[in-house]
Structure formats: C-alpha cells, structure tokens
C-alpha cells in the first residue's frame, strides 16, 4: 500500500515595515493532505483528485510518494 502526500506552494511568512517601505514574502512547499489507496482508486489518483477539487494550478502542487 502506497501513500501520497499533497504539497502546495504557499506563502509561509510575511513581514513588513511600513516606516521603511520594506516588504517581504517567504514562499515554500507545505503538506496539506495524505492519501491512501481506496476502493477502485490508487493513492496517487486520490491525491490528484484532491488537487483538482481545490482548483490548484499545475506547478503549484505536487503529489509525492511517501511509503
């Protein structure tokens, strides 16, 4: 049995200093779900289905094999 984890590219930190006009945005990959084999569907298919349901764009998510 394989497991896939859905990772999304998202903002992980935002900093700003309004007095100096300094703004910062840190981006990174973060896991948001773990998917297992189900009746008639593989864990990979379940992960891809979740990404479609969340309307994630290609390149902004990855389904990564865990086990």
Secondary structure in CASP SS format (residue, H / E / C, confidence):
PFRMAT SS
TARGET T0000
AUTHOR 0000-0000-0000
METHOD secondary structure of the structure
MODEL  1
X C 1.00
X C 1.00
X E 1.00
X E 1.00
X E 1.00
X E 1.00
X E 1.00
X E 1.00
X E 1.00
X E 1.00
X E 1.00
X E 1.00
X E 1.00
X E 1.00
X E 1.00
X E 1.00
X E 1.00
X C 1.00
X C 1.00
X C 1.00
X C 1.00
X E 1.00
X E 1.00
X E 1.00
X E 1.00
X E 1.00
X E 1.00
X E 1.00
X E 1.00
X E 1.00
X E 1.00
X E 1.00
X E 1.00
X E 1.00
X E 1.00
X E 1.00
X C 1.00
X E 1.00
X C 1.00
X C 1.00
X E 1.00
X C 1.00
X H 1.00
X H 1.00
X H 1.00
X H 1.00
X H 1.00
X H 1.00
X H 1.00
X H 1.00
X H 1.00
X H 1.00
X H 1.00
X C 1.00
X C 1.00
X C 1.00
X C 1.00
X C 1.00
X C 1.00
X C 1.00
X E 1.00
X E 1.00
X E 1.00
X E 1.00
X E 1.00
X C 1.00
X C 1.00
END
